[in-house]
Amino acid sequence: MKVGLSTWSLLKLELIRSIGLACESGLQCIELWGEPPHAYPGRTNVAAVRDALSQYDVEVSVHGPFHDLNPGSVYRPLSESVSRTLKEFVRFAEKIDATTITFHSGHAFTEELVDESIRGAVHVLRGLVKEAGGSVRINVENEILNDSGFAFYLGSKSRWLDLILSRVPELGVTLDTGHSNVNEEDPVRFLKRYGRRVSHVHLNNNHGRADEHNVLGDGTFDVGKFLKTAREVNGICVNLELNPQKYSPKHVLSEARSLLRG
């Protein structure tokens, strides 16, 4: 198991500064947040990011953008636009030598459209895998169940996620422990269920009601039990993903060092 940090946890800091602080803490992996103001094509100095990362022996991954982007859109012009945007992000990830990109698989607005949305998401994800050409691993993330009746996230139910993974066998999985906890799905069971397909973890806690992204001791998720299992998985990157509106950079980095010390 490798210990790392998502730069979303340090979102109030400029990207290069957040890379330096995270890596100087001795972390073994880092996930760059793929939304402005952090790592986004056309808004990020790629050379500066490469230079900052090259100073450290750290495994780099990125979280693909998802705000305003729905790979499961049933509207073809939108789906094609999303596909082009995410392929651009794949090329960006290659330029900074990232090993993995985590994407959200999208959503449907009514349950009746879930099957059609899954077909659309599969089409987009296949295109991303082809664009990556094996140079970058494409992961999909488990998402939170929404009980409003107006948003059905394709990564929120095991049967939907399983269907996507079966149709795009090259995909890997990123496990968000907070999402799993809200869904009343044991993260340890999730990790064992998907086995070697899980290469990345977003580690955070909550009280089972909302996606709070709390520090590890603040919530109902049994972090110790999970980490015991994760340590048995060779090469898996466990990245802290903590709420930047709730925790200062100093607090985030202290939590990261504590996790690193075990």
C-alpha positions, 0 to 999 in steps of 0.5 A, a space after each residue: 500500500 502506498 500513502 498519498 493525498 488528493 490536491 483537492 484537499 489543498 484546493 485553497 493553495 496554488 497547484 504547484 505549492 500544493 504539490 510541493 507541500 504534499 511531496 515534501 511530507 514524504 508521501 508516496 503518491 499524489 492525485 492532482 485534482 482535475 478541475 480549475 483552479 488546479 490541473 486542467 488542460 489549457 489552464 495549467 502550465 504543463 511544464 511547471 507541473 512536470 518540473 515540480 513533480 520531477 523533483 520527487 519520487 512519487 506516483 502521480 494520478 489525476 482525477 478527471 473533471 466531472 462538473 458539467 460533464 456527463 458521460 452518460 448523457 442521452 443527448 448525442 451532441 452533449 455526449 460527443 462534446 464530453 467525449 472530446 473534453 475527456 480525451 483532451 484530459 487523457 492527453 494532458 495526463 500523459 504529458 505529466 506522466 500520470 499512471 491513472 485517471 479516475 473518472 465518474 461514469 455519469 448519471 441519468 435523470 430518471 431511472 427509466 433512462 439508466 440503461 440508455 445512459 449506461 450504454 452512452 457511458 460505456 461508449 465514452 469510456 471505451 473511447 477513453 481507454 482507446 485514447 490512453 492506449 495503455 499508457 494511462 490506466 482509466 478508472 471509474 469511481 463508486 458514487 453516492 446513491 441519490 434519493 431525490 429521484 432525479 439523479 441516478 449515478 451510474 457508479 452508485 449501485 453495484 449492478 450498474 457498476 458491474 455492467 460498465 466494468 463487464 462491457 469495458 474490461 480494461 477499466 480499473 476501479 477507484 474506491 471512495 470510502 466515504 461514498 461506500 459508507 454513505 451507501 451502507 456498503 462496507 469498504 472492505 467488502 467492496 475492496 475484496 469484491 473488485 480485487 485487483 481492479 481497485 488500484 486507487 482509494 479516496 480515503 475519508 470518513 463520514 457519519 453515513 448520512 452525507 459525503 462529508 470528507 472528514 478526517 479519519 477519526 470523525 465518522 462511522 467508517 472503521 478506518 483501521 479495519 480497512 487499512 489492514 486489508 489495504 496494506 495487503 494489496 500490493 501497489 494500491 494508492 490510498 489518497 486522503 481526500 479531505 474537505 478543503 472548506 473544513 480543514 486547513 492545509 496544515 491540518 490536512 498535511 498533519 493527517 497525511 503524515 499520521 497515516 504515513 506513519 501508520 
